[in-house]
Amino acid sequence: MTSHIEGQSIDGVQTKLDHTSQYLRTTLHSTLPLTWRGDSPALPTHTEWQRRQLPLKRSLDVIVSGSALLLLAPILVIIALATALGSKGGVLFRQARLGKDGHLFTIYKFRTMYVERGDLTGVNQTIDGDPRVTPLGRYLRRTSLDELPQLINILKGDMSLVGPRPHVPHMLAGGKAYEQLVPYYDLRLRVRPGLSGWAQVNNLRGATTDPVRARARIDHDLAYAQNFSIWLDVKIVWMTISQEWWRLGGH
């Protein structure tokens, strides 16, 4: 059946597709468009132009993560020693996370909690003033330095520099499983997870207790997936570095 324009909406163009009454419409998420098919975002499929950029994206992941691990080695060693001396337990925290296409992988972070109070499932999210977090852990979390070991995940290919943040299976959002709150949640698993993403640089990070912000985070992830380009990745990396530098007190 030939598609035809039905009309304009305030958040984008609505186009009738077929007799099932599904419509294409577009919404903006921090300037990035997200195309919807009915009540769900359209499946994130790469154009030929985007597919040609994927090898370059992976090459940049390897070069940047490998170089960063070498350059940041002294800082990594200092954080590791401080973590080991600050409280009993290992230096690294390991946890199963959802990767591309839903495959599980082990994510690495500097340990920020007391071992006996930690939650390996990740279902119980960290809150402000959480007694499970060590004094050093509070600083590492506030400055995102606890995330630096994920450069290893990027080098291995589990993650990318840019992409949706990897979640634990059955992560809670708004008091329920994320996939119950957002029926199209699994679409974000079509792309490799990242160290930073479009949601994070647009202040959609941290706890997912607010259902509105939790949905907005997924919509931002899918807007990135639909609009992927190397230049968008470079923009997100630059925004991430700028924001983290400000958080570290570089201003």
Helices and strands as residue ranges (DSSP letters): E 4-9, E 12-16, E 23-29, E 32-37, E 40-41, H 48-71, H 73-86, E 92-98, G 100-102, E 104-110, G 115-117, H 135-143, G 145-147, H 150-156, E 160-162, E 172-173, E 176-177, H 178-181, G 185-190, E 194-196, H 198-201, H 211-226, H 230-247
